Amino acid sequence: MLPGCAAQPAWLSGPEIRAALSDHTAMLPGGFVEYYAPDGTVRGWSDGQPYTGVWDVKQDSFCTALSGDPPICSRVARAGRGLEWSIDGEKRLSRVDDIVPGNPRGL
């Protein structure tokens, strides 16, 4: 890479997003924990409170809609051993390094 040039994100395809997140739990920035069930439901935990929603992959974007809110969709990029995506719909990508198979927290 040339000095002063930013690296382009390594964007995942729709099938790669689904494989990386379906039946996995992500520990998100800010203390959020979310389990992405294979049936398209999200079960999460934040500030001692559970929440629910739905998730899907549309084209090459990861979309979530929590507690009846409108969906937020974001491209997903590989980042080292983790992933990056816009968790709250902003343009900035958030790095998520801790993604584990299954639902170890029983969400």
C-alpha positions, 0 to 999 in steps of 0.5 A: 500500500502506498503511504497516505492511502487508506486500505479498502475494507475487505467486504464480505458477500451476502453468503459470507455474512450469513456464514459468519453471523448465523448461530453466532454471538457477538460481543459488541462495543459498549457492552452489548451482547447479541446472538444471531439465531439461524431463524433470523431472530436477534436476542441481546443483552445490554445494561442488564436488560434483554432485548429482541429483534430480527436480522437478515442479509439483504444483497451484501448487507447485514440488517437488524431491526431491534424491538420494532425499530426500522431496519439498519443495514450495513456492509460487513468487512473482515478485520483481522480475526473479527468483523467491522460493520455499522452497528448503529447506522452511522457511516463509521464502522465498529470493530467486533473482535469477539464473535463466538459460535453458538449461544454460550450466554443462553440469550 
